[in-house]
Amino acid sequence: MPQIWLTYDEMSEAFDIPRHVVRDTCAELGLARMRSSDGTTRARLSPGLMHQYLSTILAQHAGEPTGARHEQIALEMILKGQEPQRKADLALAA
């Protein structure tokens, strides 16, 4: 299973919530956390958070919110190492 590790700042920006709330929520959810050699703490996203994070990134790249089917297709493409660049790529995959 792929893993995504994000800093508190990255999570704060991606989910649009304050950094201190991200830090407290990570502790409450019991997410795995580790301090990197650069001194930054990163948390491993749960599968649900990973899906939400990838959907957010995809929507930013597409420039508009995506439908549930397009989110599923895009997530599958990203997990396979492909990166959908345009909404047309998602339509072709469907």
Secondary structure, DSSP 4 states (H G I P E B T S, - for coil): ----EEEHHHHHHHHT--HHHHHHHHHHHT--EEE-TTS-EEEEPPHHHHHHHHHHHHHHHHTS---HHHHHHHHHHHHTT----SHHHHHHH-
